[in-house]
Amino acid sequence: MARGADGKIRRKNAKKEARAAEAAAILGEDPKSASDTFDGPPIEEDDDDASEEEIDFDAIGASSKKSGADDCCGKKTSKEDDEELKKKIKKAMKKRARQEEKMEAEKAAVIAAPKKKIKPLPLIMLVMLTGTTLLPAILYAGDWLGNTMQKNNLLVRNV
């Protein structure tokens, strides 16, 4: 069995192809085209969930027909079969809840991404570079304006 990222990708793709083939079989389409149009996010199963059983409703119905007590519909069931059924349903509900919690956590992580702070050092450098560029220009303009005013006697007028 392959391990690591490559193995995970292969298993994921195999599951995706199996779902697409199943959907194509149900809809009576070509399996190659069904994999391109299959909607819905892939459901990833963790390795720790591998020991849990999937609910086989056909087997549940068959086991209820084999048992000894009558129920409301005339079918025969036993307490043991009912307990097994309850256990299987509880496992399936716990697994479903765990998957939903995981999906909600992923959505919340995407939505509530931490905001990045503005770094102060680049701002300080920008202000310093701008100041060192503009300061000589302002000094030169002020000197030129002072010379012009002195030559033309703009401040003091002879009356």
Stockholm file with secondary structure:
# STOCKHOLM 1.0

chainA/1-159         MARGADGKIRRKNAKKEARAAEAAAILGEDPKSASDTFDGPPIEEDDDDASEEEIDFDAIGASSKKSGADDCCGKKTSKEDDEELKKKIKKAMKKRARQEEKMEAEKAAVIAAPKKKIKPLPLIMLVMLTGTTLLPAILYAGDWLGNTMQKNNLLVRNV
#=GR chainA/1-159 SS CCCHHHHHHHHHHHHHHHHHHHHHHHHTCCHHHHHHHCCSCCCCCCGGGGGSCCCCHHHHHHHHHHSSEECTTSCEECHHHHHHHHHHHHHHHHHHHHHHHHHHHHHHHHHTCCCCCCCHHHHHHHHHHHHHHHHHHHHHHHHHHHHHHHHHTCSSCCC
#=GC SS_cons         CCCHHHHHHHHHHHHHHHHHHHHHHHHTCCHHHHHHHCCSCCCCCCGGGGGSCCCCHHHHHHHHHHSSEECTTSCEECHHHHHHHHHHHHHHHHHHHHHHHHHHHHHHHHHTCCCCCCCHHHHHHHHHHHHHHHHHHHHHHHHHHHHHHHHHTCSSCCC
//
